[in-house]
Amino acid sequence: MRIEDRPTPGTRELTIDPNTKLITDENFDSLPEPYRVGRYGYSPNKVALTFDDGPDPQWTPKILDVLKQEHATATFFLIGIQTDKFSGLAKRIYDEGNTIGNHTFTHPDVSNISAAYMKVELNLTERLFREPGGSAGDADASAVRD
């Protein structure tokens, strides 16, 4: 998937009655637009499985057991703080051939943080993933698989 366009606010012109102070007319110059995401890479008879906000000590092991039984893999978007707490699960995700993605360190509402803070969130998590003998990778490899 690729972000093709970012959200934009709409613009409108209001006509207000000077006596009553009420809106009497409204014209939209442009409508607000959400993110526009392009999807690429369709493959018939294939599905992409993704799991967010883990690793979770209750659900992640169950998911991994089913994936292993079915000879399937998935992408796990891990939160750094959860990965640090449950590093054994993160290692199992990686060791069993799954892809690990960065879902920030503390999972803030990214629409309300600065670009600098977002960079810190992502970088902290990447460093955790690359930690020698640590949460999800080995001494010289990233936990993120391409």
Secondary structure in CASP SS format (residue, H / E / C, confidence):
PFRMAT SS
TARGET T0000
AUTHOR 0000-0000-0000
METHOD secondary structure of the structure
MODEL  1
M C 1.00
R E 1.00
I E 1.00
E E 1.00
D E 1.00
R C 1.00
P C 1.00
T E 1.00
P C 1.00
G C 1.00
T E 1.00
R E 1.00
E E 1.00
L E 1.00
T E 1.00
I E 1.00
D C 1.00
P C 1.00
N C 1.00
T C 1.00
K C 1.00
L C 1.00
I E 1.00
T E 1.00
D E 1.00
E E 1.00
N E 1.00
F E 1.00
D E 1.00
S E 1.00
L C 1.00
P C 1.00
E E 1.00
P C 1.00
Y C 1.00
R E 1.00
V E 1.00
G E 1.00
R C 1.00
Y C 1.00
G C 1.00
Y C 1.00
S C 1.00
P C 1.00
N C 1.00
K C 1.00
V C 1.00
A C 1.00
L C 1.00
T E 1.00
F E 1.00
D E 1.00
D E 1.00
G E 1.00
P C 1.00
D C 1.00
P C 1.00
Q C 1.00
W C 1.00
T H 1.00
P H 1.00
K H 1.00
I H 1.00
L H 1.00
D H 1.00
V H 1.00
L H 1.00
K H 1.00
Q H 1.00
E C 1.00
H C 1.00
A C 1.00
T C 1.00
A C 1.00
T E 1.00
F E 1.00
F E 1.00
L E 1.00
I C 1.00
G H 1.00
I H 1.00
Q H 1.00
T H 1.00
D H 1.00
K H 1.00
F C 1.00
S H 1.00
G H 1.00
L H 1.00
A H 1.00
K H 1.00
R H 1.00
I H 1.00
Y H 1.00
D H 1.00
E C 1.00
G C 1.00
N C 1.00
T E 1.00
I E 1.00
G E 1.00
N E 1.00
H C 1.00
T C 1.00
F C 1.00
T C 1.00
H C 1.00
P C 1.00
D C 1.00
V H 1.00
S H 1.00
N H 1.00
I C 1.00
S C 1.00
A H 1.00
A H 1.00
Y H 1.00
M H 1.00
K H 1.00
V H 1.00
E H 1.00
L H 1.00
N H 1.00
L H 1.00
T H 1.00
E H 1.00
R H 1.00
L H 1.00
F H 1.00
R H 1.00
E C 1.00
P C 1.00
G C 1.00
G C 1.00
S C 1.00
A C 1.00
G C 1.00
D C 1.00
A C 1.00
D C 1.00
A C 1.00
S C 1.00
A C 1.00
V C 1.00
R C 1.00
D C 1.00
END
